[in-house]
Amino acid sequence: MTNLLPLDFDFHQAIPLWKINSEAQVISREFTFTDFTQAFEFMSLCAQYANELDHHPDWSNSWNKVFVNLSTHSAKKITRLDIQMAKQMDVYALQISAHRPHVPLR
């Protein structure tokens, strides 16, 4: 399978903000945003990208937080798809956090 990572893959270099659970073969991260609107915008962008990759995260949302676990279930391992998805999620989080905070309509 071409998506497998080399045995000496440096997770901390590639995705420094993610936690690696080698035993469970999962990478995880908690994203925190200003509010629910930003969290939802992040999830929407990620969902579109996940559909393009045909690689979908296990995740949940609680107001301004998004909890993400990535693993390639078919391979029962962390693969290049997970690293690619994690890197893109980091990009989207930076883009959204750079926006001005959401101000509700009154």
Backbone bond lengths (Angstrom), bond angles and torsions (degrees), N, CA, C in turn:
res aa  C-N    CA-C-N  psi(-1)  N-CA   C-N-CA  omega(-1)  CA-C   N-CA-C  phi
1 M - - - 1.469 - - 1.532 108.18 -
2 T 1.310 117.82 124.62 1.460 122.24 -174.24 1.523 113.57 -74.36
3 N 1.311 118.04 -13.87 1.457 120.53 -179.13 1.524 113.91 -85.48
4 L 1.329 117.26 -3.10 1.464 119.89 -179.37 1.518 110.99 -70.09
5 L 1.315 115.88 147.16 1.457 121.98 179.45 1.523 109.93 -88.73
6 P 1.338 117.69 150.62 1.463 118.83 174.29 1.528 110.18 -65.15
7 L 1.300 117.14 153.17 1.466 121.38 -178.43 1.523 112.53 -59.03
8 D 1.329 117.02 -29.76 1.472 120.60 -178.46 1.533 112.47 -97.42
9 F 1.325 117.72 21.58 1.468 121.40 -179.19 1.526 110.31 -57.26
10 D 1.328 116.62 132.47 1.465 122.21 -177.55 1.536 109.68 -95.74
11 F 1.328 115.20 91.04 1.466 120.78 -179.05 1.525 111.78 -60.19
12 H 1.317 116.75 -42.44 1.467 120.60 -175.56 1.527 111.94 -66.47
13 Q 1.303 117.14 -29.10 1.472 120.73 175.30 1.528 110.19 -75.43
14 A 1.320 116.39 -43.36 1.468 121.49 -174.56 1.527 112.95 -75.29
15 I 1.336 116.30 -43.06 1.473 121.00 -176.13 1.536 109.21 -138.93
16 P 1.331 116.42 72.92 1.470 120.79 -171.38 1.531 115.48 -63.00
17 L 1.314 118.78 -22.41 1.464 121.28 -177.04 1.523 113.21 -90.32
18 W 1.301 116.71 -1.09 1.462 121.71 -176.88 1.520 110.60 -100.20
19 K 1.336 115.76 147.39 1.466 122.14 174.02 1.522 107.97 -92.48
20 I 1.314 115.40 137.56 1.454 120.89 -179.20 1.524 109.15 -110.75
21 N 1.315 116.14 126.44 1.458 121.57 174.38 1.531 106.10 -113.57
22 S 1.330 115.27 93.36 1.463 120.62 -176.43 1.519 112.24 -64.29
23 E 1.316 116.01 -34.95 1.463 119.70 -179.06 1.531 111.06 -65.60
24 A 1.328 116.53 -46.13 1.474 121.37 -179.54 1.523 112.28 -84.57
25 Q 1.351 116.79 -10.32 1.462 122.10 -177.45 1.533 110.83 57.68
26 V 1.356 114.70 54.12 1.464 122.58 -179.79 1.526 108.41 -139.73
27 I 1.335 115.24 141.82 1.463 120.22 167.91 1.524 106.63 -112.02
28 S 1.327 115.94 145.06 1.468 118.83 -175.89 1.514 111.06 -142.81
29 R 1.322 113.41 156.28 1.461 120.64 177.52 1.521 109.06 -157.93
30 E 1.326 115.51 146.78 1.458 122.17 172.40 1.521 107.16 -108.16
31 F 1.315 116.73 124.44 1.463 122.71 176.89 1.522 107.97 -102.84
32 T 1.327 116.60 135.82 1.462 121.16 178.19 1.519 108.79 -122.27
33 F 1.324 115.43 130.86 1.461 121.89 -178.81 1.523 110.03 -119.75
34 T 1.323 116.85 177.61 1.457 121.84 -179.06 1.519 112.01 -65.83
35 D 1.340 115.19 -38.30 1.461 119.26 -175.24 1.527 110.13 -159.58
36 F 1.304 116.02 -177.91 1.463 122.06 -178.74 1.526 111.30 -62.67
37 T 1.328 117.50 -38.31 1.461 120.62 -177.52 1.517 110.98 -60.76
38 Q 1.318 116.85 -43.37 1.468 119.72 178.23 1.528 110.77 -67.07
39 A 1.318 117.52 -41.20 1.465 120.92 178.66 1.528 109.99 -60.57
40 F 1.322 116.52 -42.69 1.456 120.90 -179.26 1.532 111.23 -68.36
41 E 1.336 116.61 -38.10 1.470 120.57 176.35 1.531 109.80 -60.69
42 F 1.333 116.13 -43.95 1.461 122.00 177.75 1.531 110.15 -59.03
43 M 1.315 116.82 -48.11 1.460 120.52 -178.93 1.530 111.34 -63.70
44 S 1.314 117.09 -36.76 1.467 120.67 178.93 1.524 111.19 -64.69
45 L 1.332 116.71 -45.35 1.466 120.43 177.85 1.529 110.80 -62.19
46 C 1.315 115.89 -44.76 1.468 120.80 179.95 1.519 111.54 -63.65
47 A 1.322 116.76 -38.66 1.466 120.78 179.98 1.527 110.90 -63.59
48 Q 1.326 116.67 -41.37 1.466 120.09 178.10 1.523 110.38 -62.76
49 Y 1.340 115.94 -44.78 1.462 120.13 -179.96 1.529 110.77 -65.85
50 A 1.316 117.27 -40.70 1.469 121.64 179.07 1.530 110.67 -59.98
51 N 1.322 116.33 -39.58 1.465 119.63 177.57 1.522 111.27 -65.66
52 E 1.345 116.63 -39.25 1.470 120.22 177.66 1.534 110.37 -62.75
53 L 1.330 116.28 -41.99 1.469 121.57 -179.75 1.522 112.53 -77.97
54 D 1.310 116.38 -19.77 1.465 123.36 -169.82 1.533 108.74 56.83
55 H 1.319 113.98 46.88 1.468 121.83 -179.57 1.525 107.18 -146.09
56 H 1.314 117.03 110.68 1.454 120.92 -167.81 1.528 112.15 -112.27
57 P 1.328 116.79 137.53 1.473 120.73 -178.86 1.528 112.03 -77.38
58 D 1.306 114.47 157.55 1.464 121.40 164.33 1.518 103.65 -95.04
59 W 1.324 117.10 120.41 1.464 118.96 -174.69 1.509 111.43 -152.38
60 S 1.337 113.89 166.38 1.461 120.57 174.16 1.520 107.90 -148.27
61 N 1.317 114.80 163.30 1.457 121.25 -177.08 1.524 109.31 -132.70
62 S 1.317 115.20 138.50 1.456 122.02 172.08 1.520 107.16 -137.67
63 W 1.293 116.81 104.97 1.450 127.55 -175.94 1.524 112.00 47.42
64 N 1.333 119.67 -97.64 1.468 120.95 -175.46 1.529 113.07 -99.76
65 K 1.321 117.27 8.29 1.466 121.07 -177.75 1.529 110.62 -116.35
66 V 1.327 114.01 142.70 1.464 121.03 174.17 1.526 106.40 -126.81
67 F 1.323 115.68 123.26 1.461 123.16 -179.80 1.526 107.91 -103.26
68 V 1.339 116.84 125.65 1.462 121.07 -173.35 1.527 111.01 -125.41
69 N 1.329 115.58 136.05 1.465 123.66 168.63 1.516 107.41 -124.39
70 L 1.325 115.77 132.79 1.460 120.84 177.55 1.522 109.87 -123.29
71 S 1.314 114.96 135.10 1.456 122.98 175.16 1.519 106.68 -164.63
72 T 1.303 116.49 148.33 1.457 119.82 177.42 1.521 107.31 -92.82
73 H 1.314 115.81 100.41 1.458 121.13 -173.62 1.525 112.50 -61.39
74 S 1.332 116.78 -37.93 1.467 119.62 -178.28 1.530 111.59 -64.60
75 A 1.334 117.20 -30.98 1.468 121.51 179.45 1.531 112.03 -94.16
76 K 1.335 115.32 -13.47 1.471 121.69 -175.08 1.536 111.01 56.95
77 K 1.340 114.77 34.54 1.466 122.14 -178.28 1.525 109.72 -149.68
78 I 1.323 114.45 167.55 1.459 121.08 167.78 1.528 105.59 -83.15
79 T 1.339 116.21 128.01 1.465 120.31 -177.91 1.525 110.83 -123.70
80 R 1.321 114.07 179.79 1.477 120.13 177.45 1.529 111.34 -57.91
81 L 1.325 117.69 -32.26 1.470 120.47 177.81 1.528 110.99 -61.08
82 D 1.327 116.60 -39.68 1.466 120.28 179.15 1.523 110.74 -66.52
83 I 1.321 116.32 -41.91 1.469 120.98 179.27 1.527 109.53 -65.02
84 Q 1.319 116.79 -43.49 1.469 121.56 178.56 1.526 110.34 -60.70
85 M 1.326 116.87 -44.94 1.463 121.05 -179.92 1.525 110.51 -65.79
86 A 1.322 117.41 -42.76 1.468 121.34 179.98 1.534 110.92 -61.50
87 K 1.305 116.63 -45.01 1.476 120.44 179.92 1.525 110.96 -61.85
88 Q 1.340 116.62 -42.17 1.467 119.40 -179.80 1.523 110.95 -68.76
89 M 1.329 117.38 -36.20 1.466 120.25 176.21 1.532 110.35 -62.48
90 D 1.323 116.74 -39.48 1.465 120.63 176.95 1.529 110.82 -61.29
91 V 1.329 116.44 -41.74 1.471 121.33 178.34 1.526 110.33 -62.55
92 Y 1.334 116.99 -48.30 1.465 120.23 179.80 1.529 111.19 -61.28
93 A 1.317 117.61 -40.69 1.468 120.80 179.95 1.523 110.59 -62.05
94 L 1.323 117.21 -41.98 1.469 120.59 177.91 1.521 111.28 -64.68
95 Q 1.319 116.80 -42.48 1.473 121.06 179.20 1.524 110.50 -60.39
96 I 1.306 116.93 -46.64 1.461 121.34 -176.72 1.519 111.02 -69.96
97 S 1.318 117.08 -39.96 1.466 120.48 179.50 1.522 111.69 -67.00
98 A 1.330 116.64 -23.30 1.460 121.05 178.91 1.528 111.41 -76.90
99 H 1.344 116.63 -18.74 1.472 120.46 177.18 1.524 109.68 -66.35
100 R 1.300 114.66 157.07 1.457 118.55 172.28 1.526 108.82 -66.13
101 P 1.307 117.19 145.98 1.472 119.36 178.33 1.524 111.30 -56.30
102 H 1.294 115.36 144.07 1.455 122.14 179.13 1.530 109.69 -65.89
103 V 1.324 116.08 130.47 1.457 121.03 176.08 1.527 107.52 -112.97
104 P 1.328 117.54 116.13 1.465 119.25 -177.72 1.524 112.01 -62.25
105 L 1.336 114.36 148.58 1.460 119.03 175.39 1.529 109.16 -69.32
106 R 1.310 116.70 145.63 1.477 120.49 179.67 1.507 109.14 -115.12
